[in-house]
Amino acid sequence: MQDGAIDELLCIPFVQSMPNCALGNVWVTPADCLGYPTASACARMLAFVNAPPSPVMLSNSSSQRPFPWAYRQYSMMVDLLPALNTPAINAAMANYPVLPFPIMGSSVPSSSGHASKLRHTMRRHADDAGTGYVFLCTGPLTDLAWLLSQTPDLKDQISSIVWMGGSILGVSNAVGGNIDTGIAPGANPNAEWNAYWDPAAVETVWASGIPFYLFPLNVTNSVFLTPAVLNQYLLPAAQTSNTVNLAAQMYAMVAFEGGYSFWDTVTAAYLGNPGLFTFATQNLAIVTDESSPNLGNITVASSGGYSINVAQTVNVNAFYEYLVQQLSSLG
Protein backbone atom coordinates (compact mmCIF):
# COMPACT_ATOMS: atom_id res chain seq x y z
CA MET A 1 0.00 0.00 0.00
CA GLN A 2 1.47 3.34 -1.06
CA ASP A 3 0.54 6.88 -1.98
CA GLY A 4 2.72 7.66 -4.94
CA ALA A 5 5.78 9.60 -3.81
CA ILE A 6 9.01 9.04 -5.75
CA ASP A 7 10.54 6.78 -3.13
CA GLU A 8 7.32 4.77 -2.86
CA LEU A 9 7.10 4.12 -6.59
CA LEU A 10 10.67 2.85 -6.50
CA CYS A 11 9.70 0.29 -3.87
CA ILE A 12 8.11 -1.65 -6.75
CA PRO A 13 11.36 -2.58 -8.56
CA PHE A 14 13.19 -2.79 -5.24
CA VAL A 15 10.85 -5.45 -3.81
CA GLN A 16 10.66 -7.20 -7.18
CA SER A 17 14.47 -7.58 -7.05
CA MET A 18 14.46 -9.43 -3.72
CA PRO A 19 14.80 -13.21 -4.22
CA ASN A 20 12.89 -13.99 -1.03
CA CYS A 21 9.90 -11.79 -1.94
CA ALA A 22 7.01 -12.41 -4.32
CA LEU A 23 5.51 -9.04 -5.17
CA GLY A 24 1.73 -9.26 -4.98
CA ASN A 25 -0.81 -6.49 -5.36
CA VAL A 26 -0.02 -2.79 -5.37
CA TRP A 27 -2.66 -0.71 -3.58
CA VAL A 28 -2.80 3.07 -4.07
CA THR A 29 -4.12 5.36 -1.34
CA PRO A 30 -4.71 8.85 -2.84
CA ALA A 31 -3.00 10.76 -0.03
CA ASP A 32 0.38 12.09 -1.21
CA CYS A 33 -0.74 11.76 -4.83
CA LEU A 34 -3.57 11.87 -7.36
CA GLY A 35 -5.11 8.43 -7.66
CA TYR A 36 -5.32 7.56 -11.34
CA PRO A 37 -1.95 9.03 -12.42
CA THR A 38 -0.33 7.15 -9.54
CA ALA A 39 -2.06 3.90 -10.43
CA SER A 40 -0.88 4.34 -14.03
CA ALA A 41 2.67 5.04 -12.87
CA CYS A 42 2.55 1.92 -10.68
CA ALA A 43 1.37 -0.16 -13.63
CA ARG A 44 4.21 1.19 -15.75
CA MET A 45 6.74 0.38 -13.03
CA LEU A 46 5.35 -3.16 -12.81
CA ALA A 47 5.62 -3.52 -16.58
CA PHE A 48 9.16 -2.11 -16.53
CA VAL A 49 10.33 -4.87 -14.18
CA ASN A 50 8.16 -7.55 -15.84
CA ALA A 51 6.30 -8.31 -12.62
CA PRO A 52 3.66 -11.08 -12.64
CA PRO A 53 0.30 -9.84 -13.96
CA SER A 54 -1.77 -8.30 -11.18
CA PRO A 55 -4.29 -5.46 -10.85
CA VAL A 56 -3.35 -2.15 -9.26
CA MET A 57 -5.88 -1.50 -6.51
CA LEU A 58 -7.03 2.12 -6.30
CA SER A 59 -9.07 3.31 -3.34
CA ASN A 60 -11.07 6.50 -2.99
CA SER A 61 -10.15 7.14 0.64
CA SER A 62 -9.81 10.70 1.87
CA SER A 63 -8.84 12.68 4.96
CA GLN A 64 -9.78 15.84 6.78
CA ARG A 65 -6.05 16.62 6.61
CA PRO A 66 -5.08 16.21 2.94
CA PHE A 67 -1.46 16.41 1.86
CA PRO A 68 -0.62 19.82 0.35
CA TRP A 69 -0.68 20.05 -3.45
CA ALA A 70 3.06 20.69 -3.55
CA TYR A 71 3.61 17.15 -2.26
CA ARG A 72 1.26 15.42 -4.69
CA GLN A 73 2.58 16.01 -8.21
CA TYR A 74 5.45 13.59 -8.65
CA SER A 75 3.51 10.53 -9.82
CA MET A 76 2.24 12.55 -12.78
CA MET A 77 5.83 13.30 -13.76
CA VAL A 78 6.88 9.67 -13.40
CA ASP A 79 3.91 8.53 -15.48
CA LEU A 80 5.32 10.54 -18.42
CA LEU A 81 8.95 9.45 -18.22
CA PRO A 82 10.17 8.17 -21.62
CA ALA A 83 11.62 5.00 -20.09
CA LEU A 84 8.12 4.07 -18.88
CA ASN A 85 6.33 4.90 -22.13
CA THR A 86 7.92 2.55 -24.63
CA PRO A 87 5.78 0.51 -27.05
CA ALA A 88 6.58 -2.64 -25.05
CA ILE A 89 5.45 -1.11 -21.76
CA ASN A 90 2.35 0.39 -23.33
CA ALA A 91 1.42 -3.06 -24.63
CA ALA A 92 2.10 -4.68 -21.24
CA MET A 93 -0.15 -2.27 -19.37
CA ALA A 94 -3.09 -4.61 -19.99
CA ASN A 95 -1.46 -7.02 -17.51
CA TYR A 96 -1.78 -4.46 -14.71
CA PRO A 97 -5.31 -3.03 -14.93
CA VAL A 98 -6.43 -0.36 -12.49
CA LEU A 99 -9.07 -1.87 -10.22
CA PRO A 100 -11.10 0.78 -8.37
CA PHE A 101 -11.66 -0.42 -4.82
CA PRO A 102 -13.94 2.16 -3.20
CA ILE A 103 -13.92 2.34 0.56
CA MET A 104 -15.81 5.61 1.01
CA GLY A 105 -19.59 5.17 0.83
CA SER A 106 -19.28 1.56 -0.26
CA SER A 107 -20.93 -1.58 1.01
CA VAL A 108 -19.18 -4.33 2.93
CA PRO A 109 -16.69 -5.76 0.42
CA SER A 110 -17.29 -9.39 1.32
CA SER A 111 -20.19 -9.33 -1.13
CA SER A 112 -18.17 -7.80 -3.95
CA GLY A 113 -16.23 -9.50 -6.71
CA HIS A 114 -13.30 -7.16 -6.02
CA ALA A 115 -12.89 -8.42 -2.47
CA SER A 116 -13.17 -12.01 -3.63
CA LYS A 117 -10.41 -11.38 -6.17
CA LEU A 118 -8.24 -9.76 -3.51
CA ARG A 119 -8.74 -12.71 -1.15
CA HIS A 120 -7.84 -15.15 -3.90
CA THR A 121 -4.67 -13.21 -4.73
CA MET A 122 -3.63 -12.98 -1.09
CA ARG A 123 -4.17 -16.67 -0.47
CA ARG A 124 -2.26 -17.61 -3.61
CA HIS A 125 0.75 -15.51 -2.62
CA ALA A 126 0.55 -16.71 0.99
CA ASP A 127 0.46 -20.33 -0.14
CA ASP A 128 3.36 -19.78 -2.57
CA ALA A 129 5.49 -18.17 0.13
CA GLY A 130 4.41 -20.59 2.83
CA THR A 131 4.66 -17.84 5.44
CA GLY A 132 1.62 -15.63 4.93
CA TYR A 133 1.17 -12.28 3.29
CA VAL A 134 3.23 -9.25 4.30
CA PHE A 135 1.73 -5.80 3.91
CA LEU A 136 4.35 -3.16 3.10
CA CYS A 137 2.65 0.16 3.84
CA THR A 138 4.39 3.42 2.94
CA GLY A 139 1.40 5.76 3.19
CA PRO A 140 -1.50 6.27 5.59
CA LEU A 141 -3.10 3.14 7.05
CA THR A 142 -6.68 4.13 6.19
CA ASP A 143 -7.23 1.45 3.57
CA LEU A 144 -5.66 -1.34 5.60
CA ALA A 145 -7.72 -0.41 8.65
CA TRP A 146 -10.86 -0.50 6.52
CA LEU A 147 -9.87 -3.82 4.96
CA LEU A 148 -9.26 -5.43 8.35
CA SER A 149 -12.52 -4.15 9.80
CA GLN A 150 -14.67 -5.13 6.82
CA THR A 151 -13.06 -8.47 5.91
CA PRO A 152 -11.77 -9.94 9.19
CA ASP A 153 -11.16 -13.33 7.58
CA LEU A 154 -8.15 -11.79 5.79
CA LYS A 155 -6.38 -11.28 9.10
CA ASP A 156 -5.26 -14.91 9.28
CA GLN A 157 -3.55 -14.53 5.88
CA ILE A 158 -1.35 -11.63 7.02
CA SER A 159 1.88 -12.61 8.75
CA SER A 160 3.11 -9.06 9.40
CA ILE A 161 2.67 -5.39 8.59
CA VAL A 162 5.68 -3.21 7.78
CA TRP A 163 4.95 0.53 7.92
CA MET A 164 6.89 3.69 7.24
CA GLY A 165 5.14 6.21 9.42
CA GLY A 166 5.05 8.15 12.61
CA SER A 167 7.59 10.02 14.65
CA ILE A 168 8.07 8.84 18.22
CA LEU A 169 8.34 11.74 20.60
CA GLY A 170 10.08 11.81 23.97
CA VAL A 171 12.81 9.26 23.15
CA SER A 172 16.56 9.71 22.88
CA ASN A 173 16.57 9.83 19.08
CA ALA A 174 13.43 11.99 18.70
CA VAL A 175 13.40 14.12 15.55
CA GLY A 176 9.94 15.71 15.58
CA GLY A 177 7.53 15.65 12.67
CA ASN A 178 7.76 16.36 8.95
CA ILE A 179 4.82 18.71 8.41
CA ASP A 180 5.69 22.13 7.00
CA THR A 181 3.15 24.43 8.58
CA GLY A 182 4.12 27.10 6.06
CA ILE A 183 2.17 25.19 3.40
CA ALA A 184 -0.15 23.39 5.83
CA PRO A 185 -1.26 26.11 8.28
CA GLY A 186 -2.69 24.80 11.51
CA ALA A 187 -1.26 21.31 11.16
CA ASN A 188 0.62 19.61 14.00
CA PRO A 189 4.34 20.19 13.29
CA ASN A 190 5.35 17.36 15.63
CA ALA A 191 3.46 14.66 13.72
CA GLU A 192 4.47 12.65 10.67
CA TRP A 193 2.16 12.91 7.65
CA ASN A 194 1.26 9.22 7.24
CA ALA A 195 0.14 9.11 10.87
CA TYR A 196 -1.44 12.57 10.89
CA TRP A 197 -3.56 11.84 7.78
CA ASP A 198 -5.55 9.23 9.71
CA PRO A 199 -4.43 8.58 13.31
CA ALA A 200 -7.52 6.48 14.08
CA ALA A 201 -6.53 4.04 11.32
CA VAL A 202 -3.12 3.56 12.96
CA GLU A 203 -4.80 2.60 16.23
CA THR A 204 -7.21 0.24 14.44
CA VAL A 205 -4.38 -1.61 12.74
CA TRP A 206 -2.33 -1.81 15.93
CA ALA A 207 -5.36 -3.19 17.78
CA SER A 208 -5.63 -6.05 15.27
CA GLY A 209 -2.69 -7.78 16.98
CA ILE A 210 -0.97 -8.58 13.67
CA PRO A 211 2.83 -8.41 14.15
CA PHE A 212 3.76 -4.83 13.31
CA TYR A 213 7.16 -3.42 12.30
CA LEU A 214 7.41 0.34 12.52
CA PHE A 215 9.97 2.49 10.69
CA PRO A 216 9.48 6.01 12.10
CA LEU A 217 11.20 9.25 11.14
CA ASN A 218 13.53 8.66 14.11
CA VAL A 219 15.34 6.13 11.89
CA THR A 220 14.33 6.86 8.30
CA ASN A 221 15.34 10.52 8.50
CA SER A 222 18.96 9.40 8.86
CA VAL A 223 19.08 7.92 5.34
CA PHE A 224 19.54 11.08 3.32
CA LEU A 225 18.78 11.54 -0.37
CA THR A 226 21.11 14.27 -1.60
CA PRO A 227 22.99 15.08 -4.82
CA ALA A 228 26.12 13.72 -3.14
CA VAL A 229 24.42 10.36 -2.51
CA LEU A 230 23.21 10.24 -6.12
CA ASN A 231 26.72 10.95 -7.37
CA GLN A 232 28.38 8.40 -5.12
CA TYR A 233 25.99 5.46 -5.35
CA LEU A 234 23.42 5.69 -8.15
CA LEU A 235 24.97 7.59 -11.04
CA PRO A 236 27.97 5.24 -11.53
CA ALA A 237 25.68 2.17 -11.63
CA ALA A 238 23.22 4.00 -13.91
CA GLN A 239 25.75 3.70 -16.72
CA THR A 240 25.27 -0.08 -16.90
CA SER A 241 21.80 -0.68 -15.45
CA ASN A 242 18.55 0.55 -16.99
CA THR A 243 16.77 0.12 -13.67
CA VAL A 244 19.30 2.17 -11.71
CA ASN A 245 19.21 4.74 -14.51
CA LEU A 246 15.44 5.05 -14.09
CA ALA A 247 15.82 5.29 -10.30
CA ALA A 248 18.49 7.99 -10.64
CA GLN A 249 16.26 10.04 -12.93
CA MET A 250 13.35 9.75 -10.53
CA TYR A 251 15.43 10.61 -7.46
CA ALA A 252 16.96 13.58 -9.31
CA MET A 253 13.47 15.18 -9.23
CA VAL A 254 13.67 15.50 -5.44
CA ALA A 255 17.37 15.34 -4.55
CA PHE A 256 17.64 19.10 -4.17
CA GLU A 257 14.74 19.35 -1.74
CA GLY A 258 16.01 19.96 1.76
CA GLY A 259 15.53 17.08 4.17
CA TYR A 260 14.48 14.43 1.64
CA SER A 261 15.37 10.90 2.72
CA PHE A 262 14.95 7.32 1.48
CA TRP A 263 12.03 6.90 3.90
CA ASP A 264 10.14 4.26 1.95
CA THR A 265 12.84 2.21 0.23
CA VAL A 266 14.74 1.90 3.51
CA THR A 267 11.55 0.50 5.04
CA ALA A 268 11.16 -1.88 2.10
CA ALA A 269 14.79 -2.97 2.56
CA TYR A 270 13.73 -4.76 5.74
CA LEU A 271 11.87 -7.33 3.61
CA GLY A 272 15.03 -8.44 1.85
CA ASN A 273 17.76 -7.57 4.34
CA PRO A 274 16.50 -7.33 7.94
CA GLY A 275 20.09 -7.41 9.20
CA LEU A 276 20.40 -3.74 8.23
CA PHE A 277 18.34 -2.80 11.30
CA THR A 278 18.15 -3.12 15.05
CA PHE A 279 14.76 -3.24 16.78
CA ALA A 280 13.19 -2.80 20.18
CA THR A 281 9.68 -3.71 21.29
CA GLN A 282 7.89 -0.64 22.61
CA ASN A 283 4.39 0.04 23.94
CA LEU A 284 3.14 2.89 21.79
CA ALA A 285 0.10 5.14 21.87
CA ILE A 286 -1.16 7.60 19.26
CA VAL A 287 -3.31 10.70 19.82
CA THR A 288 -6.58 10.24 17.92
CA ASP A 289 -8.62 13.09 19.46
CA GLU A 290 -9.55 15.28 16.48
CA SER A 291 -9.75 18.35 18.71
CA SER A 292 -6.28 17.90 20.18
CA PRO A 293 -3.34 20.04 19.00
CA ASN A 294 -1.27 16.85 19.46
CA LEU A 295 -3.30 14.86 16.92
CA GLY A 296 -1.10 12.21 15.33
CA ASN A 297 1.63 12.31 17.98
CA ILE A 298 3.09 8.90 18.88
CA THR A 299 4.65 8.33 22.29
CA VAL A 300 5.91 5.45 24.40
CA ALA A 301 3.06 4.59 26.78
CA SER A 302 3.87 4.11 30.46
CA SER A 303 0.88 1.79 30.67
CA GLY A 304 -1.38 0.25 28.08
CA GLY A 305 -0.61 1.06 24.49
CA TYR A 306 0.22 -1.45 21.79
CA SER A 307 3.30 -3.67 21.59
CA ILE A 308 5.14 -2.65 18.42
CA ASN A 309 8.47 -3.71 16.91
CA VAL A 310 10.22 -0.38 16.34
CA ALA A 311 13.33 0.08 14.21
CA GLN A 312 16.05 1.77 16.27
CA THR A 313 19.03 2.03 13.91
CA VAL A 314 19.90 1.36 10.28
CA ASN A 315 23.28 0.77 8.64
CA VAL A 316 23.04 3.72 6.25
CA ASN A 317 25.97 3.01 3.93
CA ALA A 318 25.07 -0.67 3.72
CA PHE A 319 21.53 0.36 2.73
CA TYR A 320 22.78 2.55 -0.13
CA GLU A 321 24.91 -0.33 -1.39
CA TYR A 322 22.06 -2.83 -1.03
CA LEU A 323 19.60 -0.61 -2.91
CA VAL A 324 21.94 -0.16 -5.86
CA GLN A 325 22.93 -3.83 -5.83
CA GLN A 326 19.33 -4.99 -5.97
CA LEU A 327 18.18 -2.54 -8.62
CA SER A 328 21.24 -3.43 -10.72
CA SER A 329 20.26 -7.10 -10.55
CA LEU A 330 17.16 -6.30 -12.61
CA GLY A 331 19.31 -5.09 -15.50
N, C-alpha and C positions, 0 to 999 in steps of 0.2 A: 504494500500500500504506500503510495507516494503522492506528492502534490506538485511535481513538475519543475522543481528548480534544477539548475545545471547538474549539480552533484547527485541529485536523485536520479535523473535520467541516465547518468553514467553508472549507476548501480546495476542497470540491466546487463551491459556487457561484462561488468565486473563479476556478478554472480554467475553469469553463464560460463565464465572462464574457470570456475572452481570445480575441480574433478569430483568433489564430494557433494556437490549441490545439483539438484535437478530443478531448474527454474520453472515454476508453475505459472499461475495467473499474475498479471499486473493489474492493480486496482488503482484508479486515479480518484483522489479526493480533490475537488476544485477549491483549494485553499490558497496556496501560493502559486496559483496558475489560473488559466482559463481552461475549462474542461476539454472541449473537443480538440483544440490545437495540441493540448498535452497528450491526449489519447492517441492522436495521429503521430506525434513525435515518438511516443512509446512504441507504437506499431512499427515505425521505421527503424527504431533501434533494435527491435526484435528481429526484423528482417535482415538488418545489417549483420547481425551475429548468427543468422540462420538458426534461431531458436525453434523448438518444436511448435507447431501450430497451436494457437491458444487465443481466445478472445481477450481483449483489453476491457476490463470492467470500468465503467464510468458512472460514478454516483452523482447525485444532485444535492449533496449535503451543503449546508450553509452555516454561517455563524453570525452572532451579533457583533463579533469583533473581526471583520474581514481583514485579510492582509492588504496593505496599501498597494495601489496600482503599480508603484515603482518596483515592487518585488515580483510582479506577476507576469512579466512580458517574455521571459527567456525561452519558454517552450515554443512560442511562436517563431522565434529566431531559429531555434534548433530544427523545427519542422521544415524550414526552407533551406537548410544547408545542402550544398550540391552533393556531398558524399552520401546524403540520405535520400536523394531524389533521382537516382539512376533508374534506367528502364527496368533493370532486374529487381530493384527494391519496389518500384511501383507495381510490378507484376506480383510480387510476393505479399503485398499488403492484404490480399484476400485471405491469407492464412491467419491474419491477426485482426479480425473484425472488431469494431467498437461495439460493446454490448452495454447499452444503458441499463443501469441497475439502480432505479430510483429508491431512495430511502425516505425522502420528505413527502408526506402525504400519500404514502403507498400502503398497500395492505400487507399483512404478514406474508413474508416471502415463501413460506413453506408450501403455499399453494401455487407458486409460480414456476414456470418452466425454467426461468433464469436461476432460481435457487437450486432446483434439481440439477441443473447443469454444473453449478458451482460445487455442489456436494459430490457429484460424480468425479469432477476433476480433482478435488481435494483427496478423495479416497484413493483415486488411481495413483497420485503422486505419493501419498502416504504409504500405500502398499508397495510401490516401487522402491521407496527409500527404506522401508522397514522400520522407520523410527517416528513416523508421524509428520505432520505438516508444520513447518516453521513460518510464522508471519514476520517478515521484515517490514517494519513500519517506519517511514521517514517523514511523515507528515502528522497531522492531527489524528487522534484515535476515534473520531466520530463514527466512521463507517464500521470499524471493527467492533466498537461497543454496540452499535445497532445490530450487527450480524450475530453477535453472541446472545443478545437479548431476544432476538426474534427467531433464531434457529439454534436452540441450545444443544441439539444433537451434534452440531459441528464441534462442540468443545472437546469431545473425546478424540477428535482427529488432529488436534493441535498439540504438538509436543512442547512448543515454547513460542514466546513473542519477544522479538528483538526491536527495541524502539530508540530512535534518536529523538530525544525531547527532554524538556525540563532543564531547570537550573536549580541545583540544591543549595539553599541558603543556609548560613550559619555553620558551615564546615570549614576545615582548614584550607581547602582549595576552592573556596567559593569565588565565583566570577561575576555574579549578577546576571541580569537578563540580556536579551538581544533586541529589544524593542526600541526603535528610534522614535521618541515622542515628538520629534520635530515634524515627522510625517504621519504620526499616529497620535495626535493630541489626546490627552486623557487616558492613554493606555498605561498599564503598569510597567514601569521600566525595569523592574526586578524579575519579571517573568520571561520565559522563553516562548516564542510564538506558537510552536506546536502544542504546548500545554495550555497557553492562554486562549487559543482559538476555541477550545472546548474542554475546560477542566473537568466537568462532570463525566465526560467520556473516559478520561484517564482513570478516575476512581472506579467507574463501572468495569473497566478491563482489569484493573488490579484486583477488584473484588471477585473476579471469576476464579481466582486461584491457579490459573495457568502459569507455569514457570515464566518469569518475566525478567528480561535482561535490559537494563537501562543504560543508555549512553548519553549523559547530560552534557551541557555546555562546559561543566567543570573539567571534562576530559577532552571533548571534541574541539573546543576552542584552541587547544594546544597544537593542533595539526594544521598549520597555516597553509593557505593557498596564496602564493605571491609570485610576482614575475621571477624572482630568484629561484623558487622551487620549480617553476616551469622550465627555466633554463637548465637547471641542474639535472632534473629527473625525466621530464617528459619530452622535451624537444630533441635530445639526442636519439631517443628510441623512436620518435616520430618519423625519422628518416627511413626506417626499415619496417615499420608496422603501420598498416592502415588504421588499425583500431586505436593505437596510441596517437596517431596523427589526428583522428577525429576527436579524441579526448582533449588533446592539446588545443585544438581550435575552439572547442566548447569552453574549456577553462579560461582561455584567453579573453572571453567575453566578460569575465568577472574578476580576473586576477588583479586588476588595479583598484578594486573596491576595498576600502580599508576594513580590516577585520574579517575578511572572508576566510573560511576554513573548509577542510574536507569533512564536514560534519557527517554527511550521509554515507560516503564511501568508507570512511573509517569505521562506521557502525556496521556496514555490510561486511567489512573485512573479518569481523568476528566469525562469520559463518564458515569461512575457509581457513582461517588462521587464528584460532582463539588464543594461542600462545602470545600474541602481541599485547595482551591485556592482563591486568590484575583486577580482581573483583573483591567486593565485600558485601555481605548481606546486611541491609539496613531496613529499619521500619520507617516507611515514608508516609507522609500525609500531604494532601494538596488542598488548597483553599478553593472551594467551589461556590461560595456565597457570592452571587452576582452583584450584590451591593457593596462588597468589600473592596477597598483600594488595594488589597493584597491578592486579588483574584489571580489564580494561576501559580501562586508561589508554592514551591515544594520544600518541605523541611523534614528533618529527622524527627520522628515522633518519640517523645519520652515514654508514652504508653499508647497502646493501640496501633493504628496505622496498618500498613501492608508490608509484608516481607518481600523485599525486592533485591535482586542481584544487580549491584551498581558497579559499573566500571570505574576504577580508581586511577589507573595510569595506562598509558599506551606508549609503545616503543615507536616514536615518531619516525625516525629515519628508516627503521625496518618496514613501517607501513608504506612509505613512499616507494621503497624498493619492491615491496610485494605488489602494490598496485600496478606499477609499470610492468613487472614480470608477468602478472596475470593477463593484463590487456595485450601484451606482446604475444602471448601464447595463442591468441585468436587470429594472429596474422595481420 
